[in-house]
């Protein structure tokens, strides 16, 4: 697909293994290349890691043509523009998606810096560790869960007497959700946290 970097590197894996169903999407090419290098050193492709070259306006649904069934979004950290990129990515896909929540033990600007600062083992743990009870990746959230967490952060400094302002905050975050059930879950959560009626 136009705007997706790294597919050629994983060509044999994509063609040869039916269990290759997840694609990790990162922003920068160096983020992707650093992951590739460590996978080569380990001689084990933990995940198919692709990049958008810093461009958030890409058609991620095209990845479905390569057999991927789920997209795992790993934008830069929130204080380096990652939130806005994640919202644009979410708008541009209808595939099942999860969003990375940066854990403190790999705190950094982006994946490349995280690996340089904290080491490959820490980064690998951040993106691959799973909950023993559910089998789900520990540091990834469904889009509506990620949106609710973002809303909670934005509400910390909000004026709860300014209903129009509260509605604007919730609407600005919620518009990145495409799935109807995810939208409803977010709207209900936003209503509970802001005091607004769901119909608002």
PAZAPA-4460 file (N, C-alpha, C; in steps of 0.05 Angstrom, whole numbers, plus 32768, in hexadecimal, padded with zeros to 4 digits):
% residues 200
    n_x    n_y    n_z   ca_x   ca_y   ca_z    c_x    c_y    c_z   seq   type   mol
   8011   7FE8   8000   8000   8000   8000   8011   8019   8000     1      X     A
   8008   802E   7FF3   8017   8047   7FF3   8018   8052   800F     2      X     A
   8031   805A   8017   8035   8067   8031   803C   8053   8047     3      X     A
   803D   8039   8041   8044   8025   8056   8060   801B   8051     4      X     A
   8072   801E   8065   808E   8017   8062   8093   7FFD   8071     5      X     A
   80A1   7FEA   8064   80AB   7FD2   8071   809E   7FB8   8068     6      X     A
   808A   7FB9   8057   807D   7FA0   804E   8090   7F8D   8040     7      X     A
   80A2   7F98   8030   80B4   7F86   8021   80C5   7F75   8034     8      X     A
   80CE   7F81   804A   80DF   7F73   805D   80D2   7F5A   8068     9      X     A
   80B7   7F5B   806B   80A8   7F45   8077   809A   7F34   8062    10      X     A
   80A1   7F37   8048   8093   7F29   8033   8091   7F0B   8037    11      X     A
   80A7   7EFF   803E   80A7   7EE1   8041   8096   7ED9   8059    12      X     A
   8097   7EE9   806E   8087   7EE3   8086   8069   7EE5   807F    13      X     A
   8062   7EFA   8071   8046   7EFE   806A   803B   7EE8   8059    14      X     A
   804C   7EDF   8045   8043   7ECA   8033   8043   7EAF   8040    15      X     A
   8056   7EAB   8053   805B   7E8F   805C   804D   7E87   8076    16      X     A
   8043   7E9B   8085   8038   7E93   809F   801C   7E9E   80A2    17      X     A
   8009   7E8D   80A5   7FED   7E95   80A7   7FE7   7EA3   80C2    18      X     A
   7FF9   7E9E   80D6   7FF3   7EAA   80F0   7FFC   7EC8   80F2    19      X     A
   8008   7ED2   80DC   8011   7EEE   80DB   7FF9   7F00   80D6    20      X     A
   7FEA   7F06   80EB   7FD1   7F15   80E8   7FD2   7F31   80F3    21      X     A
   7FE6   7F38   8103   7FE8   7F53   810E   7FFE   7F63   8100    22      X     A
   7FF8   7F7D   80FC   800C   7F8F   80F1   800F   7FA6   8104    23      X     A
   8027   7FAA   810E   802D   7FC1   811F   8034   7FD9   810D    24      X     A
   8026   7FEF   8111   802A   8007   8101   8038   801C   8112    25      X     A
   8050   8024   8109   805F   8039   8116   8061   8051   8104    26      X     A
   806A   8068   810F   806B   8080   80FF   8083   8082   80EC    27      X     A
   809B   8082   80F8   80B3   8087   80E9   80C1   806F   80DD    28      X     A
   80D0   8074   80C8   80DF   805E   80BC   80F5   8054   80CE    29      X     A
   8102   8066   80DD   8116   805D   80F0   810A   804C   8106    30      X     A
   80F2   8052   810E   80E4   8041   8122   80E2   8024   8118    31      X     A
   80D9   8022   80FF   80D6   8008   80F2   80F1   7FFA   80EF    32      X     A
   8104   8009   80E4   811F   7FFD   80DF   812C   7FF2   80F8    33      X     A
   8129   8001   810E   8135   7FF8   8127   8129   7FDE   8130    34      X     A
   810F   7FDC   812D   8101   7FC3   8134   810A   7FAC   8122    35      X     A
   810D   7FB1   8108   8115   7F9D   80F5   8131   7F93   80FC    36      X     A
   8144   7FA5   8102   815F   7F9D   8109   8160   7F8A   8120    37      X     A
   8151   7F90   8135   8151   7F7F   814D   8143   7F64   8147    38      X     A
   812F   7F64   8136   8123   7F4B   812F   8136   7F3A   811F    39      X     A
   8147   7F46   810E   815B   7F37   80FF   8170   7F2C   8111    40      X     A
   8178   7F3C   8125   818C   7F32   8138   8182   7F1A   8148    41      X     A
   8168   7F1C   8150   815C   7F06   815F   8154   7EEF   814D    42      X     A
   8155   7EF4   8133   814C   7EE0   811F   8130   7ED7   8124    43      X     A
   811F   7EEA   812C   8103   7EE3   8132   80F2   7EFC   812D    44      X     A
   80E0   7EFC   8119   80CE   7F12   8114   80B6   7F12   8127    45      X     A
   80B9   7F20   813D   80A4   7F1F   8151   8089   7F2A   8146    46      X     A
   808B   7F3E   8137   8073   7F4A   812B   807B   7F56   8110    47      X     A
   8067   7F59   80FE   806B   7F69   80E6   8069   7F86   80EE    48      X     A
   807F   7F95   80EB   8080   7FB1   80F4   8082   7FC3   80DB    49      X     A
   806F   7FD4   80D7   806E   7FE5   80C0   806D   8002   80C8    50      X     A
   8073   8014   80B6   8073   8031   80BC   8065   8041   80A7    51      X     A
   805C   8059   80AF   804E   806B   809D   8060   8083   8095    52      X     A
   8079   8082   809D   808B   8099   8096   8082   80B3   80A2    53      X     A
   8075   80B2   80B9   806C   80CB   80C6   8052   80D5   80BA    54      X     A
   8047   80C7   80A7   802E   80CF   809A   8016   80C1   80A8    55      X     A
   8003   80D0   80B2   7FEC   80C4   80BF   7FD5   80BF   80AC    56      X     A
   7FD7   80CB   8094   7FC1   80C9   8080   7FC7   80B2   806D    57      X     A
   7FC6   8099   8077   7FCB   8082   8067   7FB2   806F   8069    58      X     A
   7FAF   805F   8055   7F98   804D   8055   7FA0   8031   8060    59      X     A
   7F9E   802F   807A   7FA7   8017   8088   7F96   7FFE   8080    60      X     A
   7F7D   8003   8077   7F6C   7FEC   806F   7F79   7FDC   8058    61      X     A
   7F8B   7FE9   8049   7F98   7FDA   8033   7FA8   7FC2   803E    62      X     A
   7FB0   7FC3   8057   7FBF   7FAD   8062   7FAF   7F93   8064    63      X     A
   7F94   7F95   8063   7F84   7F7D   8063   7F89   7F6C   804A    64      X     A
   7F92   7F78   8035   7F98   7F6A   801C   7FAF   7F57   8020    65      X     A
   7FC0   7F5B   8034   7FD7   7F4B   8039   7FD2   7F36   804E    66      X     A
   7FB9   7F33   8056   7FB2   7F1E   806A   7FB2   7F27   8087    67      X     A
   7FB8   7F41   808C   7FB7   7F4A   80A7   7F9A   7F4D   80B0    68      X     A
   7F96   7F46   80C9   7F7B   7F48   80D4   7F78   7F5D   80EA    69      X     A
   7F8F   7F66   80F5   7F8E   7F7A   810A   7FA6   7F8D   8108    70      X     A
   7FA1   7FA6   810E   7FB5   7FBB   810D   7FBB   7FC4   812A    71      X     A
   7FD4   7FC4   8131   7FDD   7FCD   814B   7FEC   7FE8   8147    72      X     A
   7FE0   7FFD   8150   7FEB   8018   814B   7FFF   8020   8161    73      X     A
   8017   8028   8159   802B   8030   816C   8035   804C   8164    74      X     A
   8026   8060   816A   802F   807C   8164   8045   8085   8177    75      X     A
   8052   809B   8170   8064   80A7   8183   8056   80AD   819D    76      X     A
   8065   80B3   81B2   8059   80B9   81CC   8047   80D1   81CB    77      X     A
   8036   80D4   81DE   8021   80E9   81DD   802D   8105   81DE    78      X     A
   8044   8109   81EB   804F   8124   81EC   8060   812A   81D3    79      X     A
   8060   8118   81C0   806E   811D   81A6   805B   8119   818E    80      X     A
   8041   8120   8193   802E   8120   817D   8021   8105   8177    81      X     A
   8026   80F1   8187   801B   80D6   8182   7FFD   80D4   8183    82      X     A
   7FF1   80E4   8194   7FD4   80E3   8197   7FC6   80EB   817D    83      X     A
   7FCE   8101   8171   7FC2   810A   8159   7FC6   80F7   8142    84      X     A
   7FDE   80EA   8140   7FE3   80D7   812C   7FD1   80BE   8130    85      X     A
   7FCF   80B5   8149   7FBE   809E   814E   7FA1   80A3   8146    86      X     A
   7F97   80BB   814C   7F7B   80C2   8144   7F78   80C1   8126    87      X     A
   7F8B   80CB   8117   7F89   80CA   80FA   7F8B   80AE   80EF    88      X     A
   7F9C   809E   80FB   7F9E   8082   80F3   7F83   8074   80F7    89      X     A
   7F77   8079   810F   7F5E   806C   8115   7F48   8074   8101    90      X     A
   7F48   808D   80F9   7F34   8097   80E6   7F37   8089   80CB    91      X     A
   7F50   8081   80C5   7F55   8076   80AA   7F55   8058   80A9    92      X     A
   7F4A   804B   80BC   7F48   802E   80BA   7F2D   8024   80C6    93      X     A
   7F23   800F   80BA   7F0C   8001   80C5   7F13   7FE5   80CF    94      X     A
   7F2D   7FDE   80CD   7F36   7FC4   80D6   7F36   7FC3   80F5    95      X     A
   7F35   7FAB   8101   7F38   7FA9   811D   7F53   7FB5   8126    96      X     A
   7F52   7FC6   8139   7F6A   7FD6   8140   7F6E   7FD8   815E    97      X     A
   7F87   7FDA   8167   7F8D   7FE0   8183   7FA2   7FF6   8183    98      X     A
   7FA4   8005   8199   7FB6   801B   819B   7FC9   8017   81B2    99      X     A
   7FE3   801C   81AE   7FF8   8018   81C2   7FF6   802D   81D7   100      X     A
   7FF7   8024   81F1   7FF9   8036   8208   8016   8036   8212   101      X     A
   8024   804C   8210   8040   804C   8217   8044   8047   8235   102      X     A
   804F   8030   823C   8055   802B   8259   806D   803A   8262   103      X     A
   806E   8042   827C   8084   8052   8286   80A0   8046   8281   104      X     A
   80A2   802C   8281   80BC   8020   827F   80C9   8022   8263   105      X     A
   80BA   802C   824F   80C6   8032   8235   80C1   804F   822D   106      X     A
   80BD   8061   8241   80B7   807C   823B   80CC   8089   8229   107      X     A
   80C3   8094   8212   80D5   80A0   81FF   80C5   80AF   81EA   108      X     A
   80D3   80BC   81D8   80C6   80CB   81C2   80B7   80B8   81AF   109      X     A
   80C5   80A2   81A7   80BA   8090   8193   80C7   8075   8196   110      X     A
   80BF   8061   8187   80CA   8046   818B   80E8   8044   8187   111      X     A
   80F3   8053   8174   8110   8053   8170   811F   805D   8189   112      X     A
   8115   8073   8194   8122   807E   81AC   811E   806B   81C4   113      X     A
   8106   805E   81C5   8101   804C   81DB   8115   8035   81DC   114      X     A
   811A   802A   81C4   812D   8014   81C2   8149   801D   81C9   115      X     A
   8151   8035   81C1   816C   8040   81C7   816F   8045   81E4   116      X     A
   815A   8050   81F1   815B   8058   820D   8157   8041   8221   117      X     A
   8145   802F   821A   813D   801B   822E   8145   7FFE   8226   118      X     A
   814D   7FFB   820D   8156   7FE1   8204   8140   7FD2   81F5   119      X     A
   8149   7FBF   81E4   8137   7FB0   81D4   8125   7F9E   81E4   120      X     A
   8130   7F92   81FA   8120   7F80   820A   8108   7F8E   8217   121      X     A
   810D   7FA7   8220   80F7   7FB6   822C   80E1   7FBD   8217   122      X     A
   80EB   7FC5   81FF   80D8   7FCC   81EA   80C8   7FB4   81E1   123      X     A
   80D6   7F9E   81DE   80C9   7F85   81D5   80B3   7F7D   81E9   124      X     A
   80BA   7F80   8203   80A6   7F7A   8218   808E   7F8C   8216   125      X     A
   8093   7FA6   8210   807D   7FB9   820E   8069   7FB2   81F8   126      X     A
   8073   7FA9   81E1   8061   7FA4   81CB   8057   7F87   81C9   127      X     A
   8063   7F75   81D7   805B   7F59   81D4   8050   7F4C   81ED   128      X     A
   8055   7F57   8205   804C   7F4A   821E   802D   7F47   821D   129      X     A
   8024   7F30   8227   8007   7F2A   8228   7FFE   7F25   8244   130      X     A
   7FE5   7F2C   8249   7FD8   7F26   8262   7FD3   7F08   8264   131      X     A
   7FDC   7EFB   827A   7FD9   7EDE   827C   7FBC   7ED5   827C   132      X     A
   7FAB   7EE5   8287   7F8E   7EDD   8289   7F80   7EE0   826F   133      X     A
   7F85   7EF5   8260   7F75   7EFB   8248   7F85   7EF5   822E   134      X     A
   7F9F   7EF4   8230   7FAF   7EEF   8218   7FB2   7F08   8207   135      X     A
   7FA7   7F1F   8210   7FA9   7F38   8201   7FC3   7F46   8207   136      X     A
   7FCC   7F55   81F3   7FE5   7F65   81F7   7FE0   7F7A   820D   137      X     A
   7FF2   7F7B   8220   7FEE   7F8B   8238   7FEC   7FA9   8233   138      X     A
   7FFC   7FB2   8220   7FFF   7FCF   821C   7FF0   7FDA   8203   139      X     A
   7FDC   7FCB   81FA   7FCB   7FD4   81E4   7FAE   7FD5   81ED   140      X     A
   7FA0   7FE9   81E3   7F84   7FED   81EA   7F73   7FEE   81D1   141      X     A
   7F59   7FE6   81D4   7F46   7FEA   81BE   7F42   8008   81BA   142      X     A
   7F3B   8010   81A2   7F38   802D   819C   7F27   803C   81B0   143      X     A
   7F10   8031   81B8   7EFE   803F   81CA   7F0B   8041   81E6   144      X     A
   7F1A   802D   81EE   7F28   802E   8208   7F3E   8044   8208   145      X     A
   7F4C   8044   81F2   7F61   8059   81EF   7F54   8075   81EF   146      X     A
   7F3E   8078   81E1   7F30   8092   81E0   7F26   809A   81FB   147      X     A
   7F1B   8088   820A   7F11   808E   8225   7F28   8097   8237   148      X     A
   7F3F   808A   8235   7F56   8091   8245   7F5F   80AD   823D   149      X     A
   7F5F   80B3   8223   7F67   80CE   821A   7F53   80E3   8224   150      X     A
   7F3A   80DC   8224   7F25   80EF   822E   7F2A   80F4   824C   151      X     A
   7F30   80E0   825B   7F35   80E4   8278   7F4D   80F7   827C   152      X     A
   7F61   80F4   826C   7F78   8106   826E   7F71   8123   8267   153      X     A
   7F60   8126   8253   7F58   8141   824A   7F45   814E   825E   154      X     A
   7F37   813E   826D   7F23   8149   8280   7F30   8153   829A   155      X     A
   7F49   814C   829E   7F56   8154   82B7   7F56   8172   82BA   156      X     A
   7F5A   8181   82A5   7F5B   819E   82A6   7F42   81AB   829B   157      X     A
   7F2D   819B   8297   7F14   81A6   828A   7F03   81B4   829E   158      X     A
   7EF3   81C7   8295   7EDF   81D5   82A5   7EC4   81C6   82A2   159      X     A
   7EBC   81B9   82B7   7EA4   81A8   82B6   7E8B   81B8   82B6   160      X     A
   7E8D   81D2   82B9   7E75   81E3   82B6   7E71   81EC   8299   161      X     A
   7E86   81E8   8289   7E85   81F0   826D   7E7C   81D7   825D   162      X     A
   7E62   81D3   825B   7E57   81BB   824D   7E5F   81BB   8230   163      X     A
   7E5F   81D2   8223   7E66   81D3   8207   7E83   81CB   8203   164      X     A
   7E94   81D3   8216   7EB0   81CC   8214   7EB4   81AE   8219   165      X     A
   7EA5   81A3   822C   7EA7   8186   8231   7E9E   8176   8218   166      X     A
   7E89   817F   820C   7E7F   8171   81F4   7E93   8173   81DE   167      X     A
   7EA0   818A   81DB   7EB4   818D   81C6   7ECC   817A   81CA   168      X     A
   7ED5   8178   81E3   7EEB   8166   81E9   7EE4   8149   81E2   169      X     A
   7ECD   8140   81EB   7EC4   8125   81E6   7EC1   8120   81C8   170      X     A
   7EB5   8133   81BA   7EAF   812F   819D   7EC9   812E   818D   171      X     A
   7EDD   813F   8195   7EF6   8140   8187   7F05   8125   8189   172      X     A
   7F03   8118   81A0   7F10   80FE   81A3   7F00   80E8   8196   173      X     A
   7EE6   80E8   819A   7ED5   80D3   8191   7ED3   80D0   8173   174      X     A
   7ED8   80E6   8164   7ED5   80E4   8147   7EEA   80D3   8139   175      X     A
   7EFE   80CA   8148   7F12   80B8   813B   7F09   809B   813B   176      X     A
   7EF2   8095   8149   7EE8   807A   814A   7ED5   8074   8133   177      X     A
   7EDB   805E   8125   7ECA   8057   810D   7EB4   8043   8114   178      X     A
   7EBA   8030   8125   7EA8   801A   812B   7E91   8024   813C   179      X     A
   7E78   801D   8135   7E60   8027   8142   7E5F   801E   8160   180      X     A
   7E67   8005   8165   7E66   7FFC   8181   7E7C   800B   8192   181      X     A
   7E93   8010   8185   7EA8   801F   8193   7E9E   803C   8199   182      X     A
   7E91   8048   8185   7E87   8063   8189   7E73   8064   81A0   183      X     A
   7E60   8050   81A1   7E4C   8050   81B6   7E59   804D   81D2   184      X     A
   7E6C   803A   81D3   7E7A   8036   81ED   7E88   804F   81F6   185      X     A
   7E95   805D   81E3   7EA3   8076   81EA   7E8F   808B   81F3   186      X     A
   7E79   808E   81E4   7E65   80A2   81EB   7E5A   809D   8207   187      X     A
   7E54   8084   820E   7E4A   807E   8229   7E5F   8085   823E   188      X     A
   7E78   807E   8239   7E8D   8084   824C   7E91   80A2   824F   189      X     A
   7E90   80B0   8238   7E93   80CD   8239   7E7C   80DA   8249   190      X     A
   7E64   80D1   8245   7E4D   80DB   8254   7E50   80D7   8272   191      X     A
   7E5A   80C0   8279   7E5E   80B9   8295   7E73   80CB   82A2   192      X     A
   7E88   80D2   8293   7E9E   80E1   829E   7E9A   80FF   829D   193      X     A
   7E88   8109   828B   7E85   8126   8288   7E6A   812F   8294   194      X     A
   7E57   811D   8298   7E3D   8125   82A1   7E2B   812D   828B   195      X     A
   7E34   812B   8272   7E24   8130   825B   7E11   8118   8255   196      X     A
   7DFA   811E   8249   7DE9   8108   8241   7DF4   80FB   8228   197      X     A
   7DF1   80E1   8225   7DFB   80D3   820D   7DF1   80DF   81F3   198      X     A
   7DD9   80EA   81F4   7DCD   80F5   81DB   7DDB   810F   81D3   199      X     A
   7DEA   811C   81E6   7DF8   8135   81E0   7E0F   8130   81CD   200      X     A
***
